């Protein structure tokens, strides 16, 4: 029997293949403002970081006052073009089905804007598997700060001990969130995280394919 009763999933690079959409939308945003876009690998290295901070990294000279317009431009491209380029990792839906059949509760917590997370979960036909969907709404404190775990997730499942929660994510931000929250973490090594950085954080487990998660969700 699995010791875990609730799994918190990251979205980008954990459940879904999103790098093509993200690179496209960043590139189009830079071009809109007549600035040469960064290389695709550089853009991918910021996946998991919220948009304002990603723009600060990718365009160090950006004025703070310009960031909201850049963010909205990016989101406009994501709504019209980016969402079409997102797909599930093979085996993701089967793992979610198995987890539900085993009686586990499932949560998504992404640093992506919550409206996009919900829309994509609907598009990918996995929305109904989740008890709780969390993302950037301009109010909650984002990963790796553990505030969302302590103030939202844990109070909704008061019967669970920390040892019964598992975070699954692909970047150092996800691993740090879990460590800060005091819960186990499974590193999705197939995603977008830097390998050396993630291994240095000593995740509880690591998987090279999402189907390997089946062993943790079966009761």
Number of C-alpha atoms within 10 A of each C-alpha: 9 12 13 20 22 23 24 25 22 26 24 24 22 24 26 19 19 23 22 15 19 24 21 18 22 26 20 19 23 19 12 14 11 9 12 13 19 15 11 15 10 13 20 17 16 19 24 25 19 17 23 14 13 18 21 14 15 18 15 10 9 13 9 10 8 10 16 12 11 20 17 13 19 22 19 14 19 20 14 10 14 20 18 12 14 19 16 20 18 14 15 18 18 13 20 23 15 17 24 16 12 15 13 21 19 20 19 24 25 25 25 21 16 18 13 17 22 17 14 20 20 12 14 14 12 17 17 9 17 18 12 16 18 23 23 20 13 9 7 14 14 22 25 20 16 17 16 18 20 11 11 13 17 16 11 12 12 9 9 14 12 16 13 15 22 22 25 28 32 29 27 24 21 29 29 19 22 26 20 15 20 14 18 21 24 23 28 28 22 17 25 22 25 13 15 9 11 21 15 9 13 14 20 14 13 20 16 12 16 21 16 14 22 17 13 17 24 18 16
